[in-house]
């Protein structure tokens, strides 16, 4: 008995909704990282404005969660370009791991941020207790380490995209931008 394998169609570009989500989520994540590293890190826990910034930071994290879930669902069911190649199996494997890592770290950051928010939730009540030292919370320690890893992976992602665009000159960035999209059946 032979099995018929149904292969997904191949597209020249990502679906426009995925393109919009990619760039929107990228901007949101970079903004949230900047707020975490350059605003929240430098604010005293006794500063009453810190709670307001934390609420915005946590709300942004939840927005990223929703957009990432939508992105994963659409990506799963839509035609997409074939995986790019560099001519090096090692670089191709590293790129695949980096993409998986980006998704994994973003979701783990959201989880660790949510747990941290839950642990300090009483501080958001009127006349609630003061904010704890975040560095003492294991969930925040995980969140901080993941933030550094995410920055490194984003940098690697950008370097990889520029390598494709400027060195290999394979037009990789066109795949993640708006334009005419051609879908063909996948080769068997």
Secondary structure as GFF3:
##gff-version 3
##sequence-region A 1 188
A	DSSP	beta_strand	10	11	.	.	.	ID=ss1
A	DSSP	alpha_helix	16	34	.	.	.	ID=ss2
A	DSSP	pi_helix	35	40	.	.	.	ID=ss3
A	DSSP	alpha_helix	49	77	.	.	.	ID=ss4
A	DSSP	alpha_helix	89	119	.	.	.	ID=ss5
A	DSSP	three_ten_helix	121	124	.	.	.	ID=ss6
A	DSSP	three_ten_helix	134	136	.	.	.	ID=ss7
A	DSSP	alpha_helix	138	162	.	.	.	ID=ss8
A	DSSP	pi_helix	163	168	.	.	.	ID=ss9
A	DSSP	alpha_helix	172	175	.	.	.	ID=ss10
A	DSSP	beta_strand	183	184	.	.	.	ID=ss11
###
